[in-house]
């Protein structure tokens, strides 16, 4: 179903994992996709995949340091001039720097908060005026079940993802009636992040997932499609946990 036909979607963190799956799914759904990332090689790969999914779309990879306010302002201004508008913004950029608090460095803390949370502020700040002026738009923030439940050794990551939830709810109230703002909280998903887990760690995780398996990136993409489409026009300020039941 072409539910995002000719919609213009800016997607951060689009060169790997969940962001990449969202970018490809959006292209298949008819959107013109701007895949935002920092790795040109991976950017070229995902752009090829996006174009294969929707050869008629006006797609591009855009290299951008999403943690830099000034870089984002300049970059989004360039994109808005090129595309004329943005219909959907997906804030999906994210990193981990895991360590117990006793060992966590200031740099570990700052990097995660800047990439995971400040980037959402940066992109939203740059895009939201255009959406408000058009009196329509969808903003979707990718949080994590860790932002709801917490996780030992991830105080920085949990704080950034919990902050994303608060950011979503506050922004939804500010923009209600014009722009819908929602949040997805993925559980453990098959990505490079989870590939780093040991077998014993994965086994322990599975014991806490009622559905008994780790999720797939495309399952997050399907949720994103719903929340970005007209099917969700009366939904805002919500957190959709796609986690196999972890946060029940």
N, C-alpha and C positions, 0 to 999 in steps of 0.2 A: 504494500500500500504506500503510495507516494504522499505521505502526510506532511512533509516539509517542502513541498514543491516550491522552488525559487526562493526559499528562505535563506538568508545570509547568516551563517553561523561562525563565530570566532571561538576557537577551542584551544585553551592552553593545556600544556602537558600532552600534546596530541601526537608525540612521536613514539610513544611506547605505552604498553599496558592498557589501562582502562581508557585513557584519553585517546589512544589510537583506535580502539574498538568503537568508541563514540564517533570519532571522525568518519570512519568507514561506514558505520550504520547510518549516519546523517546523510552522507553522500548517496547511499542506496535509497534513502527516503526522499531524495530530490533536492537536497539543500546544496547551496554553494558554500564550500567549506574552506575556511582559513585555518590551517593547522599551525599553531604557534608553538615554538620550541627553541632550543638552543643548539641542537646537534644537526648540522647540515646534512650529514650522511643519512641519519635516521629520518630527517625531514624529507629528503629525496625519496626514500623508500616508501614512506607513508603517503606521500603525494602521488606516487605511481599507483599505489593501491586504491587511493581515493578516486583517481581518474578512471581506473578500470571499473570501479563500482558505478560511476556516473560520468561517462565520457563527455556529456553535454554541459556539465557544470563548469562554473568559473571558479576553479579551485587554485589555491596556492599555499606554499609553505612560507611562513614568515618568521625569521629569526629575531628573537626578542628576549631580553633579560627581564622577565616579569617581576622580579624583585626590585627593579629600579623604577621609581615613580616617574622620573624625567624621561627615561627611555620609553616607558609605556605611553606616556602622553604624546610623545613625538610619533611613535609607531602607530598608535591607534588613529591619530589624526591623518596619517598617510593612508591607512586602510579605509577610513571613512570617505576620504576624497576619492579613492579608487572604486569603492563599492556603493557609496551614496548613503548607506545606512547599515545598521546591524540589527537583525531580528532576534538572534539568540546568542547569548554569551554563556559559555561553559567554563567555569573556573576549576580546572582539574590539575594544575601544576602541583607537584608534591615530591618531597624527598624525606628520607629518614636519616637520623644520626643517633642511633640508639645507644643508650648507656644508663646505668643506674645513676641516680642523682649524685651520689658521692663521687662519681667519676665523670659526670657530664661537665663539659667545658662551656664557657660563655659563648664560644664560637659555635658549638653544637646547638645551643639554644637559639642563638640569633639567626643562624642560617635556616633552620627549620621554620621558625616563625616568619621570616622574611619571604621565603619561597612559598610556603603553604598558606599563610594567612594574609600577609601584606600584599601579596600578588593579587588576591581577590579584591582588596580595596583598590589597588592600582588600576586594574582592568575595569572594574565597575565604575570607578570615578571617571575614567576616560570615555566609557560607552554610554553611561546612563542618561546624559543630557539629550543625546540623539534619540534614545528610546522614549523619554518623557515627551519630547517635542512631537514625536510621531504618535504618542498616546497608545503605544503597544510595544510589546517585547517580552522576552522570557530570559531570566537569569537563573542559571542552575549551578549551584556550588556542590562540589564533590567533597564530602566530609569523610567520616569513617566511623565504624562501630566503636573504635577505640576512643573517639570523642564523646561517646555516650557512656561506655563502661570503664574506660581507663585501662592501662596495661603497664605492668611493672617494666621498667627500663625504657619507657617511652613517654616520659613526662612532657618533653618538648613537643612530640608528635601529637599526643593526646590534647595538650593545650591548644595547639594550632587547629585541630579538627573540632574541638569543642567551641573554639572561637568562631569557626566557620558557621556553626549552627546558630550562635547568638547573632552573628552578622546577618545571616539569612532572615531571621525572624524580625530583627529591627528594620532591615531594608524593606521587607515585605509590607510592614505597616506604613512606612514612608511612601511607598509607591503604589499602594493598593488602588485598584481602579484603572491604572494605566499599564503597569508592568507587573507580571507575576514573578515572584522570587521563591524558589524552592531548593531543597537540599536532598542529596542522596547520601546515605551512610552505608557504604559497602562493608561487608564482613571480610573474611579472608578470601582473596581472589587469586587465581593463577596468574601471577605476574613475576617479573624479575625480582621484586621485593620478597615474595613468598618462596621463590626458587632458592633463596639463600638459607632457608630454614633447614635444620637437620631433620632426619627421619623421626627422631624422638620428639622433636618440637611439633612437627606436623601431626603426629599421633596424638599428642596432648591437645592440640587445637581441635582435632576432629571430635574428641570426646566432649567438647563444649558446643558442638554444632548439632542441634536436633536433627537436621536433615542428613547428617553424616557424611558430608562431602564439602570440599572447597569449591567456591563458585567460579564461574567463567567470566572473563571480561565482557563478553557479549551480553551477559545477563544484566550487567550494569547499563550497557548501552541501550537495551530494550526499555529499561526504566527511564533513562534519559530521553529517549524518543517520545515516550508518553508525556513527560513533564514539559517537553519543548513544543509539543504539538497543540493544535486547537482542542484536542480531547481533554486538556487540563485547564481550560480557560477560567474555571471557577475554583481553582486550587492555588493557594499562595501561603507562604510562611510555614510550609510543612517539611518534615524530615521523614523521608522514606528509607527505612532500613532494608537493604537487600543483602541479607546476611545468613540465610538458611535457618533463621530462628535464634541466633545467638543472643540477641538483646531482649528476648521475651521475658 
